[in-house]
Amino acid sequence: MTLRGATIGVLIPAFNEATQIESVITRLPGYVDTIVVVDDASTDDTSGVVRACAARDNRVQLIRLDENRGVGGALAVAYAWARDHGLDVAVSVDGDGQMDPDEMKSLVDPIIDDHADYTKGNRLRDPAHWRSIPRIRLFGNAVLSLLTKLTSGYWAVADSQSGYTAAGRYALETIDWTAVYPRYGRPNDVLILANIADCRVADVPVRAIYGVGERSSMKIAKVIVAIALLLLRRFWYRLFHKYVLRDFHPLVFFHLLGMVTGIATFGLMIRLLVIWISRGYVPPMTALAGAFFGITALNSFFFAMWMDMQANDHLNVRLHDRSLASPRARDPDSVSEPAVQVPES
């Protein structure tokens, strides 16, 4: 069975999800052609449960990993499988039951209609859904969503931590899935790699499901710091590959100027503080120099940010604006090469 002529696959990375995985599989829509479960070296009976499901449903495929690779690593294996087996759309679904299968068609339709190459669920679009999200997660999500906008170039995308996504054929073939960060920063990292590959990305409103027996060991403060450092590294990686190697853009100069003057500002502020503490006054010229460098740094970063927004506007698909969501034919000569593989962090 296909959905409007497109073959749909569901990719499920699973680690110790023996209590939830059967429910996730059995609730998937009938138009799904293939269900790929990647058991990320679980220590419980996840594989056994999946094999039992496969005996009843021939759509189910099990890939068992010998060592734990993290959700990003497991999903990379699944995406490679989807690419190599010619799926038109691959939908990522977590194995903990927090994603509503009834909303899957909303993720798939923009890709089939050629409005987008990659779609992701947004649990924050409707304020009514905020009440179902734990407050600490909502705060962490808001912080990381803002940082991800800055670093990925997708300013119309929110809820960066949502793992409910769909990748079309173009995204499957051009994103370097082997370079995806293996841990909690995977959704953020995929957006950066998608931008390098010139993928059109759309946000799709979905609702979050909690209290279905899922277990989370995530420490919000630790995760925010780890992902923020990842985003900082990947930000410069994106600038270099997209605006230096592929086609030079002057925003690189503004970012470098902002970085240099920002460092100078920090040094001058430390000097001012030391002089004020030791001598009881602030040298006017040092204060003036600090203000000058600080203003220059802010202006440089804001100009670079604005240029980045303009350069990536065509990749931000706003589905509510039909004039921006119309299909566009791709020029074969303009198709980006797959992203260069980088070592895992």
LOVEXNU-198975 format. One record per residue (C-alpha): residue in one letter; x, y, z. Coordinates in steps of 0.05 Angstrom, whole numbers, padded with zeros to 5 digits. Layout:
<atoms>
{residu=a&east=X&north=Y&up=Z}
...
</atoms>
This chain:
<atoms>
{residu=m&east=00000&north=00000&up=00000}
{residu=t&east=00023&north=00071&up=-00015}
{residu=l&east=-00002&north=00139&up=00004}
{residu=r&east=-00019&north=00178&up=-00059}
{residu=g&east=00034&north=00139&up=-00096}
{residu=a&east=00089&north=00151&up=-00045}
{residu=t&east=00122&north=00095&up=-00005}
{residu=i&east=00122&north=00113&up=00069}
{residu=g&east=00169&north=00084&up=00120}
{residu=v&east=00170&north=00094&up=00196}
{residu=l&east=00237&north=00094&up=00231}
{residu=i&east=00237&north=00077&up=00305}
{residu=p&east=00301&north=00080&up=00346}
{residu=a&east=00290&north=00041&up=00410}
{residu=f&east=00330&north=00030&up=00473}
{residu=n&east=00298&north=-00010&up=00529}
{residu=e&east=00228&north=00003&up=00503}
{residu=a&east=00200&north=-00068&up=00513}
{residu=t&east=00139&north=-00041&up=00551}
{residu=q&east=00121&north=00012&up=00498}
{residu=i&east=00146&north=-00011&up=00430}
{residu=e&east=00089&north=-00059&up=00413}
{residu=s&east=00037&north=-00005&up=00425}
{residu=v&east=00077&north=00043&up=00381}
{residu=i&east=00080&north=-00008&up=00324}
{residu=t&east=00008&north=-00031&up=00327}
{residu=r&east=-00020&north=00040&up=00327}
{residu=l&east=00016&north=00061&up=00262}
{residu=p&east=-00030&north=00078&up=00203}
{residu=g&east=-00046&north=00027&up=00150}
{residu=y&east=-00015&north=00069&up=00094}
{residu=v&east=00054&north=00058&up=00124}
{residu=d&east=00092&north=00010&up=00078}
{residu=t&east=00152&north=-00006&up=00122}
{residu=i&east=00167&north=-00002&up=00196}
{residu=v&east=00241&north=-00003&up=00213}
{residu=v&east=00258&north=-00013&up=00287}
{residu=v&east=00330&north=-00003&up=00306}
{residu=d&east=00344&north=-00036&up=00374}
{residu=d&east=00401&north=00005&up=00402}
{residu=a&east=00433&north=-00052&up=00441}
{residu=s&east=00376&north=-00055&up=00491}
{residu=t&east=00386&north=-00095&up=00555}
{residu=d&east=00313&north=-00114&up=00561}
{residu=d&east=00269&north=-00155&up=00513}
{residu=t&east=00257&north=-00099&up=00462}
{residu=s&east=00282&north=-00143&up=00404}
{residu=g&east=00238&north=-00201&up=00426}
{residu=v&east=00176&north=-00158&up=00427}
{residu=v&east=00193&north=-00130&up=00358}
{residu=r&east=00204&north=-00200&up=00330}
{residu=a&east=00136&north=-00220&up=00356}
{residu=c&east=00106&north=-00160&up=00321}
{residu=a&east=00142&north=-00178&up=00257}
{residu=a&east=00112&north=-00247&up=00258}
{residu=r&east=00043&north=-00216&up=00256}
{residu=d&east=00059&north=-00157&up=00211}
{residu=n&east=00105&north=-00166&up=00151}
{residu=r&east=00118&north=-00091&up=00147}
{residu=v&east=00162&north=-00094&up=00210}
{residu=q&east=00237&north=-00098&up=00200}
{residu=l&east=00285&north=-00105&up=00260}
{residu=i&east=00357&north=-00080&up=00260}
{residu=r&east=00394&north=-00100&up=00323}
{residu=l&east=00457&north=-00061&up=00340}
{residu=d&east=00513&north=-00095&up=00378}
{residu=e&east=00533&north=-00033&up=00415}
{residu=n&east=00495&north=00028&up=00439}
{residu=r&east=00502&north=00087&up=00391}
{residu=g&east=00453&north=00135&up=00421}
{residu=v&east=00387&north=00156&up=00390}
{residu=g&east=00423&north=00196&up=00335}
{residu=g&east=00468&north=00138&up=00317}
{residu=a&east=00410&north=00089&up=00315}
{residu=l&east=00368&north=00136&up=00273}
{residu=a&east=00427&north=00146&up=00225}
{residu=v&east=00426&north=00071&up=00212}
{residu=a&east=00351&north=00074&up=00199}
{residu=y&east=00357&north=00133&up=00152}
{residu=a&east=00412&north=00098&up=00112}
{residu=w&east=00366&north=00038&up=00106}
{residu=a&east=00308&north=00082&up=00082}
{residu=r&east=00353&north=00116&up=00031}
{residu=d&east=00382&north=00051&up=00004}
{residu=h&east=00313&north=00018&up=-00001}
{residu=g&east=00284&north=00076&up=-00041}
{residu=l&east=00231&north=00101&up=00007}
{residu=d&east=00198&north=00166&up=-00014}
{residu=v&east=00185&north=00191&up=00057}
{residu=a&east=00216&north=00167&up=00122}
{residu=v&east=00181&north=00187&up=00187}
{residu=s&east=00220&north=00187&up=00252}
{residu=v&east=00180&north=00162&up=00312}
{residu=d&east=00207&north=00151&up=00382}
{residu=g&east=00195&north=00084&up=00415}
{residu=d&east=00165&north=00113&up=00479}
{residu=g&east=00095&north=00126&up=00453}
{residu=q&east=00096&north=00202&up=00460}
{residu=m&east=00080&north=00215&up=00386}
{residu=d&east=00009&north=00212&up=00360}
{residu=p&east=00006&north=00168&up=00297}
{residu=d&east=-00059&north=00202&up=00275}
{residu=e&east=-00018&north=00265&up=00261}
{residu=m&east=00032&north=00231&up=00216}
{residu=k&east=-00005&north=00249&up=00153}
{residu=s&east=00004&north=00322&up=00169}
{residu=l&east=00079&north=00312&up=00168}
{residu=v&east=00079&north=00271&up=00104}
{residu=d&east=00031&north=00312&up=00061}
{residu=p&east=00076&north=00373&up=00052}
{residu=i&east=00132&north=00328&up=00026}
{residu=i&east=00087&north=00289&up=-00022}
{residu=d&east=00060&north=00356&up=-00047}
{residu=d&east=00132&north=00380&up=-00057}
{residu=h&east=00123&north=00439&up=-00010}
{residu=a&east=00180&north=00415&up=00035}
{residu=d&east=00238&north=00366&up=00037}
{residu=y&east=00237&north=00357&up=00113}
{residu=t&east=00181&north=00369&up=00162}
{residu=k&east=00182&north=00368&up=00238}
{residu=g&east=00128&north=00369&up=00291}
{residu=n&east=00118&north=00432&up=00331}
{residu=r&east=00086&north=00420&up=00399}
{residu=l&east=00089&north=00495&up=00416}
{residu=r&east=00047&north=00524&up=00360}
{residu=d&east=-00018&north=00517&up=00399}
{residu=p&east=-00014&north=00548&up=00469}
{residu=a&east=-00068&north=00499&up=00492}
{residu=h&east=-00016&north=00443&up=00485}
{residu=w&east=00033&north=00478&up=00532}
{residu=r&east=-00005&north=00453&up=00593}
{residu=s&east=00012&north=00381&up=00575}
{residu=i&east=00087&north=00394&up=00573}
{residu=p&east=00126&north=00393&up=00639}
{residu=r&east=00148&north=00464&up=00657}
{residu=i&east=00222&north=00448&up=00660}
{residu=r&east=00219&north=00416&up=00591}
{residu=l&east=00181&north=00475&up=00564}
{residu=f&east=00234&north=00524&up=00589}
{residu=g&east=00292&north=00482&up=00563}
{residu=n&east=00257&north=00474&up=00496}
{residu=a&east=00247&north=00549&up=00490}
{residu=v&east=00321&north=00563&up=00503}
{residu=l&east=00346&north=00510&up=00455}
{residu=s&east=00295&north=00530&up=00401}
{residu=l&east=00322&north=00602&up=00402}
{residu=l&east=00394&north=00577&up=00398}
{residu=t&east=00376&north=00529&up=00342}
{residu=k&east=00344&north=00586&up=00301}
{residu=l&east=00409&north=00625&up=00306}
{residu=t&east=00454&north=00567&up=00287}
{residu=s&east=00412&north=00529&up=00236}
{residu=g&east=00386&north=00585&up=00193}
{residu=y&east=00314&north=00561&up=00200}
{residu=w&east=00282&north=00621&up=00232}
{residu=a&east=00211&north=00597&up=00219}
{residu=v&east=00223&north=00532&up=00257}
{residu=a&east=00207&north=00525&up=00331}
{residu=d&east=00206&north=00467&up=00381}
{residu=s&east=00275&north=00444&up=00359}
{residu=q&east=00274&north=00385&up=00407}
{residu=s&east=00216&north=00350&up=00372}
{residu=g&east=00238&north=00283&up=00344}
{residu=y&east=00173&north=00274&up=00305}
{residu=t&east=00199&north=00288&up=00235}
{residu=a&east=00193&north=00266&up=00163}
{residu=a&east=00247&north=00266&up=00109}
{residu=g&east=00232&north=00264&up=00035}
{residu=r&east=00274&north=00233&up=-00019}
{residu=y&east=00317&north=00295&up=-00030}
{residu=a&east=00333&north=00301&up=00044}
{residu=l&east=00348&north=00226&up=00049}
{residu=e&east=00398&north=00231&up=-00007}
{residu=t&east=00433&north=00297&up=00010}
{residu=i&east=00438&north=00300&up=00085}
{residu=d&east=00499&north=00265&up=00113}
{residu=w&east=00464&north=00220&up=00164}
{residu=t&east=00529&north=00189&up=00187}
{residu=a&east=00550&north=00258&up=00214}
{residu=v&east=00489&north=00266&up=00259}
{residu=y&east=00504&north=00278&up=00332}
{residu=p&east=00489&north=00212&up=00368}
{residu=r&east=00457&north=00237&up=00433}
{residu=y&east=00403&north=00286&up=00455}
{residu=g&east=00425&north=00341&up=00406}
{residu=r&east=00404&north=00299&up=00346}
{residu=p&east=00342&north=00340&up=00325}
{residu=n&east=00381&north=00405&up=00328}
{residu=d&east=00440&north=00376&up=00290}
{residu=v&east=00396&north=00349&up=00235}
{residu=l&east=00368&north=00418&up=00222}
{residu=i&east=00439&north=00446&up=00213}
{residu=l&east=00458&north=00390&up=00166}
{residu=a&east=00392&north=00400&up=00128}
{residu=n&east=00409&north=00473&up=00119}
{residu=i&east=00477&north=00456&up=00090}
{residu=a&east=00442&north=00408&up=00042}
{residu=d&east=00392&north=00465&up=00022}
{residu=c&east=00331&north=00427&up=00046}
{residu=r&east=00265&north=00464&up=00052}
{residu=v&east=00239&north=00454&up=00122}
{residu=a&east=00168&north=00463&up=00148}
{residu=d&east=00138&north=00464&up=00218}
{residu=v&east=00075&north=00423&up=00228}
{residu=p&east=00032&north=00432&up=00291}
{residu=v&east=00028&north=00368&up=00332}
{residu=r&east=00009&north=00352&up=00404}
{residu=a&east=00053&north=00321&up=00457}
{residu=i&east=00032&north=00258&up=00494}
{residu=y&east=00058&north=00247&up=00565}
{residu=g&east=00041&north=00198&up=00620}
{residu=v&east=00040&north=00136&up=00576}
{residu=g&east=00093&north=00099&up=00616}
{residu=e&east=00154&north=00131&up=00584}
{residu=r&east=00218&north=00139&up=00625}
{residu=s&east=00266&north=00196&up=00617}
{residu=s&east=00335&north=00202&up=00648}
{residu=m&east=00347&north=00270&up=00616}
{residu=k&east=00376&north=00324&up=00661}
{residu=i&east=00352&north=00390&up=00632}
{residu=a&east=00410&north=00434&up=00656}
{residu=k&east=00463&north=00385&up=00633}
{residu=v&east=00429&north=00375&up=00566}
{residu=i&east=00421&north=00450&up=00552}
{residu=v&east=00496&north=00461&up=00564}
{residu=a&east=00516&north=00401&up=00521}
{residu=i&east=00471&north=00420&up=00463}
{residu=a&east=00490&north=00494&up=00467}
{residu=l&east=00564&north=00474&up=00459}
{residu=l&east=00545&north=00428&up=00401}
{residu=l&east=00506&north=00484&up=00367}
{residu=l&east=00565&north=00532&up=00375}
{residu=r&east=00612&north=00483&up=00340}
{residu=r&east=00561&north=00466&up=00286}
{residu=f&east=00546&north=00539&up=00274}
{residu=w&east=00617&north=00553&up=00250}
{residu=y&east=00617&north=00487&up=00212}
{residu=r&east=00554&north=00510&up=00174}
{residu=l&east=00583&north=00579&up=00159}
{residu=f&east=00647&north=00549&up=00133}
{residu=h&east=00615&north=00497&up=00088}
{residu=k&east=00557&north=00540&up=00063}
{residu=y&east=00587&north=00609&up=00059}
{residu=v&east=00661&north=00596&up=00047}
{residu=l&east=00671&north=00530&up=00011}
{residu=r&east=00608&north=00530&up=-00031}
{residu=d&east=00596&north=00603&up=-00046}
{residu=f&east=00627&north=00661&up=-00008}
{residu=h&east=00580&north=00708&up=00029}
{residu=p&east=00601&north=00773&up=00063}
{residu=l&east=00564&north=00754&up=00127}
{residu=v&east=00627&north=00714&up=00145}
{residu=f&east=00665&north=00780&up=00152}
{residu=f&east=00612&north=00808&up=00199}
{residu=h&east=00613&north=00745&up=00242}
{residu=l&east=00689&north=00748&up=00246}
{residu=l&east=00688&north=00822&up=00262}
{residu=g&east=00636&north=00810&up=00316}
{residu=m&east=00677&north=00754&up=00346}
{residu=v&east=00742&north=00795&up=00348}
{residu=t&east=00709&north=00858&up=00376}
{residu=g&east=00669&north=00816&up=00425}
{residu=i&east=00733&north=00785&up=00453}
{residu=a&east=00764&north=00855&up=00456}
{residu=t&east=00703&north=00880&up=00494}
{residu=f&east=00707&north=00823&up=00544}
{residu=g&east=00781&north=00838&up=00556}
{residu=l&east=00769&north=00912&up=00565}
{residu=m&east=00712&north=00900&up=00614}
{residu=i&east=00757&north=00855&up=00656}
{residu=r&east=00810&north=00910&up=00654}
{residu=l&east=00759&north=00962&up=00676}
{residu=l&east=00736&north=00918&up=00733}
{residu=v&east=00807&north=00906&up=00758}
{residu=i&east=00824&north=00981&up=00755}
{residu=w&east=00759&north=01001&up=00789}
{residu=i&east=00771&north=00951&up=00846}
{residu=s&east=00845&north=00969&up=00856}
{residu=r&east=00843&north=01045&up=00843}
{residu=g&east=00770&north=01063&up=00855}
{residu=y&east=00759&north=01097&up=00788}
{residu=v&east=00748&north=01079&up=00714}
{residu=p&east=00795&north=01108&up=00660}
{residu=p&east=00751&north=01146&up=00611}
{residu=m&east=00790&north=01124&up=00549}
{residu=t&east=00787&north=01050&up=00569}
{residu=a&east=00712&north=01057&up=00582}
{residu=l&east=00702&north=01091&up=00515}
{residu=a&east=00742&north=01037&up=00479}
{residu=g&east=00701&north=00983&up=00513}
{residu=a&east=00636&north=01016&up=00492}
{residu=f&east=00660&north=01025&up=00421}
{residu=f&east=00682&north=00952&up=00414}
{residu=g&east=00618&north=00928&up=00448}
{residu=i&east=00572&north=00967&up=00401}
{residu=t&east=00613&north=00944&up=00341}
{residu=a&east=00607&north=00872&up=00362}
{residu=l&east=00532&north=00876&up=00371}
{residu=n&east=00522&north=00912&up=00305}
{residu=s&east=00566&north=00862&up=00268}
{residu=f&east=00528&north=00802&up=00296}
{residu=f&east=00460&north=00833&up=00281}
{residu=f&east=00480&north=00849&up=00209}
{residu=a&east=00506&north=00778&up=00200}
{residu=m&east=00443&north=00750&up=00230}
{residu=w&east=00399&north=00791&up=00183}
{residu=m&east=00440&north=00769&up=00122}
{residu=d&east=00434&north=00696&up=00144}
{residu=m&east=00358&north=00704&up=00150}
{residu=q&east=00354&north=00733&up=00080}
{residu=a&east=00399&north=00679&up=00050}
{residu=n&east=00357&north=00623&up=00080}
{residu=d&east=00287&north=00652&up=00074}
{residu=h&east=00271&north=00607&up=00014}
{residu=l&east=00286&north=00545&up=00057}
{residu=n&east=00237&north=00565&up=00112}
{residu=v&east=00170&north=00538&up=00089}
{residu=r&east=00110&north=00571&up=00122}
{residu=l&east=00053&north=00524&up=00107}
{residu=h&east=00000&north=00575&up=00129}
{residu=d&east=00024&north=00621&up=00073}
{residu=r&east=00005&north=00586&up=00010}
{residu=s&east=00046&north=00633&up=-00033}
{residu=l&east=00109&north=00608&up=00001}
{residu=a&east=00089&north=00535&up=00002}
{residu=s&east=00080&north=00524&up=-00073}
{residu=p&east=00119&north=00468&up=-00105}
{residu=r&east=00183&north=00488&up=-00140}
{residu=a&east=00222&north=00449&up=-00191}
{residu=r&east=00294&north=00435&up=-00174}
{residu=d&east=00349&north=00452&up=-00223}
{residu=p&east=00392&north=00390&up=-00226}
{residu=d&east=00454&north=00434&up=-00231}
{residu=s&east=00436&north=00468&up=-00165}
{residu=v&east=00428&north=00405&up=-00123}
{residu=s&east=00477&north=00407&up=-00066}
{residu=e&east=00529&north=00354&up=-00055}
{residu=p&east=00519&north=00312&up=00008}
{residu=a&east=00549&north=00344&up=00069}
{residu=v&east=00621&north=00326&up=00086}
{residu=q&east=00626&north=00275&up=00141}
{residu=v&east=00656&north=00299&up=00206}
{residu=p&east=00679&north=00259&up=00266}
{residu=e&east=00628&north=00247&up=00320}
{residu=s&east=00634&north=00293&up=00381}
</atoms>
